[in-house]
């Protein structure tokens, strides 16, 4: 029975801290757009691949290779 004197205040502190952090996250607009950051990663990688594309260099087609 005395354990309830310890568990109930701990539970109240935990619940109040979770509620506080949830309200803080909502007020600082953490939940406004959940999909765009995930898509930006893919878009940035795709743009990097298109702008930094270099054709592969094969040793047979380089100057000074055997067969020239």
RABELLIN-V140489 format. One record per residue. PHI is phi as a letter, one per 30 degrees, with the letter a starting at -180 (none if undefined). PSI is psi in degrees with one decimal (NA if undefined). NEAR is the number of other ideal C-beta (glycine too) atoms within 12 Angstrom. Layout:
# RABELLIN-V140489
phi->[PHI/PHI]
psi->[PSI/PSI]
near->[NEAR/NEAR]
This chain:
# RABELLIN-V140489
phi->[none/d/d/d/d/c/d/d/d/d/d/d/d/d/d/d/d/d/d/e/d/d/d/d/d/d/d/c/i/d/c/d/b/c/c/d/e/d/d/d/d/d/d/d/d/d/d/d/d/d/d/c/d/b/d/d/c/c/d/d/c/d/d/i/d/d/j/d]
psi->[-32.7/-18.8/-26.5/-29.6/-20.0/-43.1/-40.5/-46.7/-37.4/-42.5/-40.5/-41.6/-43.5/-45.5/-43.3/-35.1/-38.9/-41.3/-42.5/-47.5/-31.5/-45.3/-39.8/-43.0/-37.8/-42.0/-31.3/14.5/40.8/-23.4/15.2/-50.8/106.6/-16.0/-33.8/-43.5/-35.8/-37.2/-30.8/-34.9/-44.8/-39.7/-43.5/-42.2/-40.6/-43.1/-38.9/-39.5/-36.0/-38.6/-27.6/20.4/129.4/136.3/143.7/143.3/125.3/138.4/-24.9/-24.6/6.8/153.5/143.2/-0.5/161.5/138.0/-8.4/NA]
near->[7/7/10/10/11/12/13/14/13/14/15/14/14/14/14/14/14/14/14/14/15/15/14/14/15/13/12/11/10/14/13/12/11/11/11/12/13/12/13/13/13/14/14/16/14/14/13/12/12/11/10/11/10/8/7/9/10/9/12/12/13/12/10/9/11/9/10/9]
